[in-house]
Amino acid sequence: MATEQGIVTQVTGPLAVIKTIRTEACEGCAARDGCKMLGGGREVLMEVDNALDAKPGDLVRISVSDSAFLKVTFMVYLIPAVMFLVGAIAGHSQGPRFSDMDPGVLGAATGFVLMAVTFLFVRLVGNKMGQTPSFRPVMIKILEHNVKDWDSCQTPNEPQ
């Protein structure tokens, strides 16, 4: 189970908004620049069920199940890559029947278009998956109360 620590920034009804800081695990990830490019930056906000009745300012530990993490990884990385290859092969082999363009250029263009459409589909499906309880992070422990920012934490930001 992947765990992370975060500070509760807001509580609305049964949900808490948690601010986490990307850790060393992100440094080894091949997608770290993509996350930053998409607006992730250093801090990440996420909504979790407030099962422990945490209050704003509480430092909490959250976790995501391994199966949910693997499914999301498969959907975000593997499916678009496969669709790019399908588009490239189809564009290269079938393109000359419909156009006088260079098959290599047509294959690349078809691959990129199909991959872009797949990313849009993944985004829509991902938003719906994020609302499913099995894909949402779970608050598992309150570590400290009344933490104002990361510098005032007494607990290091590492899983335990």
C-alpha positions as CSV (number, residue, x, y, z in Angstrom):
1,M,0.0,0.0,0.0
2,A,1.4,3.4,-1.0
3,T,1.4,5.8,1.9
4,E,1.9,9.6,2.1
5,Q,1.6,12.3,4.7
6,G,-0.3,15.5,4.3
7,I,-1.8,18.4,6.2
8,V,-5.6,18.8,6.3
9,T,-6.4,22.2,4.8
10,Q,-10.1,22.1,4.8
11,V,-13.0,20.0,6.0
12,T,-16.3,20.0,4.2
13,G,-18.9,17.6,5.4
14,P,-17.5,14.0,5.3
15,L,-14.5,15.1,3.1
16,A,-11.2,16.5,4.0
17,V,-8.8,18.3,1.6
18,I,-5.2,17.1,2.2
19,K,-2.1,19.0,1.0
20,T,0.8,16.6,0.4
21,I,4.4,17.3,-0.6
22,R,6.0,15.3,-3.3
23,T,8.7,13.1,-1.7
24,E,11.8,11.2,-2.8
25,A,9.6,8.6,-4.4
26,C,8.7,11.2,-7.0
27,E,12.4,11.8,-7.8
28,G,12.8,8.2,-9.1
29,C,9.6,8.3,-11.1
30,A,9.9,8.6,-14.9
31,A,6.7,10.7,-15.0
32,R,7.7,13.4,-12.4
33,D,8.2,16.1,-15.0
34,G,4.8,15.3,-16.5
35,C,3.2,15.7,-13.2
36,K,4.8,19.1,-12.8
37,M,3.9,20.1,-16.3
38,L,0.2,19.3,-15.6
39,G,0.3,21.7,-12.6
40,G,1.3,19.3,-9.9
41,G,4.4,21.2,-8.8
42,R,5.6,20.5,-5.3
43,E,2.3,20.5,-3.5
44,V,-0.7,18.3,-4.3
45,L,-4.2,18.7,-3.1
46,M,-6.5,15.7,-2.8
47,E,-9.9,14.9,-1.3
48,V,-10.3,12.0,1.1
49,D,-13.1,10.7,3.3
50,N,-12.6,12.2,6.8
51,A,-13.1,8.9,8.6
52,L,-10.9,10.0,11.5
53,D,-12.6,13.3,12.1
54,A,-9.4,15.3,11.3
55,K,-9.4,19.1,11.7
56,P,-7.7,21.7,9.5
57,G,-4.1,21.8,10.5
58,D,-3.8,18.1,11.4
59,L,-1.0,16.1,9.9
60,V,-2.4,12.8,8.6
61,R,-1.2,9.7,6.9
62,I,-3.1,8.6,3.8
63,S,-2.8,5.5,1.7
64,V,-3.8,4.2,-1.7
65,S,-4.2,0.5,-2.4
66,D,-1.7,-1.1,-4.6
67,S,-4.3,-2.5,-7.0
68,A,-5.8,1.0,-7.5
69,F,-2.3,2.4,-8.1
70,L,-1.5,-0.3,-10.7
71,K,-4.8,0.1,-12.5
72,V,-4.4,3.9,-12.8
73,T,-0.8,3.4,-13.9
74,F,-1.9,0.9,-16.6
75,M,-4.6,3.3,-17.8
76,V,-2.5,6.4,-17.9
77,Y,0.7,5.0,-19.4
78,L,0.1,1.7,-21.2
79,I,-3.2,2.3,-23.0
80,P,-2.2,5.6,-24.6
81,A,1.2,4.0,-25.7
82,V,-0.6,1.0,-27.2
83,M,-3.1,3.3,-29.0
84,F,-0.2,5.4,-30.4
85,L,1.3,2.2,-31.9
86,V,-2.0,1.1,-33.3
87,G,-2.6,4.5,-34.9
88,A,1.0,4.6,-36.2
89,I,0.7,1.1,-37.8
90,A,-2.7,1.8,-39.2
91,G,-1.7,5.2,-40.6
92,H,1.5,3.8,-42.1
93,S,-0.1,0.7,-43.7
94,Q,-3.5,2.0,-44.7
95,G,-2.7,5.7,-45.2
96,P,-1.5,5.4,-48.8
97,R,-5.0,4.1,-49.8
98,F,-6.5,7.5,-48.8
99,S,-3.7,10.1,-49.2
100,D,-0.6,10.8,-51.2
101,M,1.3,11.8,-48.0
102,D,4.5,10.0,-47.0
103,P,3.4,6.8,-45.0
104,G,5.8,7.6,-42.2
105,V,4.5,11.1,-41.7
106,L,0.9,9.8,-41.9
107,G,1.6,7.0,-39.5
108,A,3.1,9.4,-36.9
109,A,0.3,11.9,-37.3
110,T,-2.4,9.1,-37.0
111,G,-0.6,7.7,-33.9
112,F,-0.4,11.1,-32.2
113,V,-4.1,11.9,-32.9
114,L,-5.2,8.5,-31.6
115,M,-3.0,8.9,-28.5
116,A,-4.5,12.4,-27.9
117,V,-8.0,11.0,-28.2
118,T,-7.1,8.2,-25.8
119,F,-5.7,10.8,-23.3
120,L,-9.0,12.6,-23.4
121,F,-10.9,9.3,-22.8
122,V,-8.5,8.4,-20.0
123,R,-9.1,11.8,-18.4
124,L,-12.9,11.4,-18.5
125,V,-12.7,7.8,-17.2
126,G,-10.1,8.8,-14.6
127,N,-12.4,11.5,-13.2
128,K,-15.2,9.0,-12.8
129,M,-12.8,6.5,-11.2
130,G,-11.6,9.1,-8.8
131,Q,-15.2,9.3,-7.4
132,T,-15.2,5.5,-6.8
133,P,-14.3,4.7,-3.2
134,S,-11.8,1.9,-4.1
135,F,-9.7,4.4,-6.1
136,R,-9.7,7.2,-3.5
137,P,-6.9,7.7,-0.9
138,V,-7.9,6.6,2.6
139,M,-6.9,8.5,5.8
140,I,-5.3,6.0,8.1
141,K,-3.8,8.0,11.0
142,I,-3.6,11.4,12.5
143,L,0.0,12.1,13.3
144,E,-0.1,15.6,14.8
145,H,-2.6,18.3,15.6
146,N,-2.3,22.0,14.8
147,V,0.4,21.9,12.1
148,K,0.6,25.2,10.3
149,D,3.0,24.2,7.5
150,W,5.6,21.6,6.6
151,D,8.4,23.4,8.4
152,S,6.6,23.0,11.8
153,C,6.1,19.3,11.5
154,Q,7.7,17.1,14.1
155,T,7.0,13.9,12.1
156,P,9.3,13.3,9.1
157,N,7.5,12.9,5.7
158,E,8.1,9.2,5.2
159,P,5.9,6.1,5.5
160,Q,5.9,4.1,8.7
